[in-house]
Amino acid sequence: MTRTIRVTPLRVVRSEWTKLRSLPSTAWSLATAVALVVGFGALYSTLRVTRPPEPAAVASFDPTAVSLVGVQLAALAVGVLGVLLVTGEYASGTIRTTLAAVPARLPVLWGKAVAFAATTLALCVPAALAAFLVGQSILARERLDTTLGQPGTARAVLGSALYLAAVGLLGLGLGALLRSSAGAIAALFGLLFAPQIVVGFLPASWSDASYGYLPVPAGAAVTSVRPDPITLGPWTGFGLFCLYVAVVLGLAAWQLRRRDA
Amino acid sequence: MIEVAGLTKRYGDKLAVDDLTFTVRPGVVTGFLGPNGAGKSTTMRLLLGLDAPTRGSATVNGRPYREHAAPLREVGALLEARSAHPGRSAYRHLLALAQTCGIRRSRVDEVIEAVGLQQVARKRAGGFSLGMGQRLGIATALLGDPRTIILDEPLNGLDTEGIRWVRSLLRDLAADGRTVFVSSHLMNEMALTAQHLIVIGRGRLLADTGMEELMASAARTSVRVRSSDQDALAARLRAPGVEVSPDSDGAVTVSGLSTDEVGTAAAAAGITVLELTAQASLEEAFMEMTRDAVEFRAPTTEGAKQ
């Protein structure tokens, strides 16, 4: 078989996939994320079974949310991994070898994004499903459980995995934009947590009006069966979160083309 | 073939590369020499399209680097000794690079064997010594079987065996008709490796010359001599324009006289010559060339002691 030796986008994705899985730190971070999703769900479900809600509060009890409580924590692990996938290359000098092999540069960013998002989804869909099933089997002891057939439940489980992948891409974009681990992790945590705090200082009418448009409330809407009334709808919210991620990746792409490596 | 024309790179208010023009031809090893901070690494980054020039152009094999469809086939580069991620194995590092342009997997094993890293190829690159890192960097440069090879300080951190190996590798690559461009800040290292020299200082071209021409014109040749009566010989040799300075091992270095003149003078005085060597002082020629272009310099050794 003869094949033409030239750079193609698909080959760059393969290359980035090789890089992704050849680092022990990737395996550790992703294993941590999966353990957080499943483990925290099981732990919190057990806690709620030992202290079941008052009969009056059963109607507002959200068994899906209880079993998926680990998603927000896992998002930190996935987001930080996204940052390190890029900043690790800058710190070790690998980026120069990488960009010398792919001088067009942008395929490297897209290749990393595709390989990382696919890997995160492949692990987090089963993880969210496992967390849900384990959680419900625990909650069933007090008959507090629900099933995937209930409206919005399957969407919330799948949505949790999608949200995790999107946070991972946010980290990746910030890493490529800022190039330093410390700076990009600080920016990631800032984007995830700071807006809610800032909005909390505003008058109630303003904060209620803007809260749903903040990154985490918007993105997390898709992960819950019964969204908070002040947040956007599940897919609208997630769409907005993806738009934020796209803006960060776009800025990163622009910088990657423009700046010296 | 590497062609650089009017190449200039400014970082803020520092001019790192200042209007460089030179050509690196295939078939010979070309040394790229200059003191630390002279702009060698910057020039190499500009050649590889990693940094964008402020002015001027650089082409490799006839085109700007970025325009090659399979850059690894055209140019193999070693930019720094530690350029692999410390957590990744040498094999995976090379495989990921090979995959970007569809270089076959067996080529990865070939270059690993060529640089002698078979034993450690599956181990994390973070545990590599500087010398092993250099070997991995050279494997990276050879991966695409490129027509042009650019190596930044490839001899740093290598042991004697490694240095000899790199030297013969570079000569073989050049003998194959490839373009080989190797930087160093040590003249003596280059004297044994390169056939052509490009010397820069403070980003400017100082010399673009064949190694043999440089040797022939080396500003001052000196003679190292050891004899049965060093003091008597020194007294006899001293004359205007002749300098005699003792070496640490009991020999003396004489500048301004040829070996013939020193030998004849010793015979006339009845002194037995035990050792007599001509030294083309390339190091001195280089120092002279770059005297005004050294970026960092201790005032004098005396000053440092106070």
Interface residues (C-beta under 8 A of the other chain):
Chain A: R3 T4 I5 R6 V7 T8 R11 V12 R14 S15 E16 T18 K19 S22 L23 P24 S25 G88 E89 S92 G93 T94 R96 T97 T98 L99 A100 A101 V102 P103 A104 D260 A261
Chain B: R45 L48 G49 L50 D51 A52 Y65 R66 H68 A69 A70 P71 L72 R73 V75 A77 L79 E80 R82 S83 A84 H85 P86 G87 R88 S89 R92 H93 L95 A96 L97 Q99 T100 C101 G102 I103 R124 T140 G144
